[in-house]
Amino acid sequence: QVLPQRIAKGRDRPARSTARPDRAAMPLLPAPSTPPLAARLHPPRGTARLVPREALMPRLPQARHLRCVVVVGPSGCGKTTTLAAWRRALMPLGFDAAWLSLAPQDDEPALFLDALVAAVAQVDPTITAEAALLGGRAVDGEGAERLMVTIVRGVAAYGRPLLLVLDDLHLLADARI
């Protein structure tokens, strides 16, 4: 219950404490949080209004049949924007696209694989139906390999070209991934 305080010309005010609060008892500010997985399964919004990378964009459609394309550059140079534009350019050509914006916690193999399954399932859940049954338990090398083979088989059986974007891949350092 909160009682109203009477304040009249400085009288009846609670006395100010001159003691410093114990720093250990003070709450810490929350650490910046990573967006939930569902928010990381789509390209960032608003990238269509940013300046396109004129030198790179004509080369990306030619690269659509390659197994792996790596876009490297310094922070803030427009890698994510370019990948989102490439994704938009490939959609009318019959490509489906899975997007995963990686986060620091994805550097743990089981979490990475679960996030990867979730990203590909956004395209079509049947691609990863079998892999989803294995997810989370694939922390050892053999289990992780079995899960990856299951994902690859699901993508191969899908029947349409599939682009998989792993944005911020530099956050992953675990050799098991």
DOPAKE-298031 format. One line per field, with one value per residue (C-alpha): x, y, z; residue number from 1; residue in one letter. Coordinates in steps of 0.25 Angstrom, whole numbers, plus 5000, padded with zeros to 4 digits. Layout:
% residues N
px = c(X|...)
py = c(Y|...)
pz = c(Z|...)
nr = c(NUM|...)
rest = c(A|...)
END
This chain:
% residues 177
px = c(5000|5005|5003|5003|5014|5011|5021|5019|5031|5041|5035|5031|5041|5048|5062|5073|5082|5097|5101|5105|5097|5104|5108|5107|5092|5090|5083|5091|5086|5081|5091|5087|5078|5078|5065|5057|5059|5046|5051|5064|5058|5055|5064|5064|5052|5055|5067|5060|5062|5077|5087|5089|5104|5105|5118|5113|5098|5100|5110|5100|5090|5101|5105|5091|5095|5108|5107|5113|5115|5122|5120|5131|5134|5136|5124|5114|5118|5105|5106|5093|5086|5092|5088|5074|5074|5079|5068|5058|5064|5064|5049|5043|5053|5047|5056|5051|5060|5063|5069|5076|5083|5093|5095|5106|5099|5098|5113|5108|5106|5092|5086|5092|5086|5073|5073|5077|5065|5056|5061|5059|5046|5041|5041|5034|5033|5034|5048|5052|5042|5051|5062|5053|5051|5067|5069|5075|5081|5091|5102|5112|5120|5112|5098|5102|5106|5094|5085|5093|5091|5076|5075|5083|5074|5062|5067|5070|5057|5050|5049|5051|5064|5067|5075|5080|5086|5094|5096|5107|5114|5126|5120|5122|5136|5133|5141|5129|5120)
py = c(5000|5014|5025|5039|5048|5062|5072|5086|5096|5085|5079|5065|5061|5048|5050|5048|5037|5041|5027|5021|5009|4996|4994|4979|4981|4990|4983|4982|4987|4976|4972|4975|4963|4956|4956|4943|4933|4936|4950|4945|4936|4948|4959|4972|4981|4994|4989|4993|5008|5007|5009|4997|4992|4995|4987|4975|4973|4970|4958|4952|4947|4940|4933|4927|4913|4913|4904|4914|4929|4937|4952|4958|4973|4982|4985|4995|4993|4987|4972|4969|4980|4973|4959|4964|4970|4958|4950|4959|4958|4942|4941|4944|4934|4922|4922|4920|4926|4923|4934|4933|4944|4938|4942|4939|4928|4921|4917|4905|4894|4889|4903|4906|4893|4896|4910|4905|4895|4906|4915|4905|4901|4915|4911|4898|4890|4877|4880|4879|4869|4858|4867|4874|4860|4860|4874|4878|4864|4866|4871|4860|4859|4847|4853|4867|4860|4851|4864|4871|4860|4860|4874|4873|4861|4869|4881|4872|4866|4879|4881|4896|4904|4909|4920|4919|4932|4931|4946|4950|4937|4943|4941|4926|4921|4907|4897|4887|4896)
pz = c(5000|4996|5006|5001|5007|5012|5007|5012|5010|5013|5025|5027|5016|5018|5022|5011|5013|5011|5011|4997|4993|4992|4978|4979|4983|4971|4959|4946|4933|4925|4914|4900|4895|4882|4874|4876|4865|4858|4855|4850|4839|4830|4823|4831|4827|4819|4811|4798|4801|4802|4791|4783|4781|4766|4764|4771|4767|4752|4756|4767|4757|4749|4762|4765|4760|4769|4781|4790|4789|4800|4801|4809|4813|4825|4835|4829|4814|4810|4810|4817|4808|4795|4799|4802|4788|4782|4789|4783|4769|4770|4774|4761|4754|4762|4774|4788|4799|4813|4822|4835|4842|4851|4865|4875|4882|4868|4870|4878|4868|4874|4874|4860|4854|4860|4855|4841|4841|4845|4834|4823|4829|4826|4811|4813|4825|4818|4814|4828|4834|4837|4841|4851|4858|4860|4864|4877|4880|4869|4878|4875|4862|4857|4860|4854|4841|4841|4843|4832|4822|4825|4822|4809|4805|4808|4800|4788|4788|4789|4774|4773|4774|4788|4792|4807|4813|4825|4829|4839|4837|4843|4857|4856|4860|4865|4856|4858|4850)
nr = c(1|2|3|4|5|6|7|8|9|10|11|12|13|14|15|16|17|18|19|20|21|22|23|24|25|26|27|28|29|30|31|32|33|34|35|36|37|38|39|40|41|42|43|44|45|46|47|48|49|50|51|52|53|54|55|56|57|58|59|60|61|62|63|64|65|66|67|68|69|70|71|72|73|74|75|76|77|78|79|80|81|82|83|84|85|86|87|88|89|90|91|92|93|94|95|96|97|98|99|100|101|102|103|104|105|106|107|108|109|110|111|112|113|114|115|116|117|118|119|120|121|122|123|124|125|126|127|128|129|130|131|132|133|134|135|136|137|138|139|140|141|142|143|144|145|146|147|148|149|150|151|152|153|154|155|156|157|158|159|160|161|162|163|164|165|166|167|168|169|170|171|172|173|174|175|176|177)
rest = c(Q|V|L|P|Q|R|I|A|K|G|R|D|R|P|A|R|S|T|A|R|P|D|R|A|A|M|P|L|L|P|A|P|S|T|P|P|L|A|A|R|L|H|P|P|R|G|T|A|R|L|V|P|R|E|A|L|M|P|R|L|P|Q|A|R|H|L|R|C|V|V|V|V|G|P|S|G|C|G|K|T|T|T|L|A|A|W|R|R|A|L|M|P|L|G|F|D|A|A|W|L|S|L|A|P|Q|D|D|E|P|A|L|F|L|D|A|L|V|A|A|V|A|Q|V|D|P|T|I|T|A|E|A|A|L|L|G|G|R|A|V|D|G|E|G|A|E|R|L|M|V|T|I|V|R|G|V|A|A|Y|G|R|P|L|L|L|V|L|D|D|L|H|L|L|A|D|A|R|I)
END
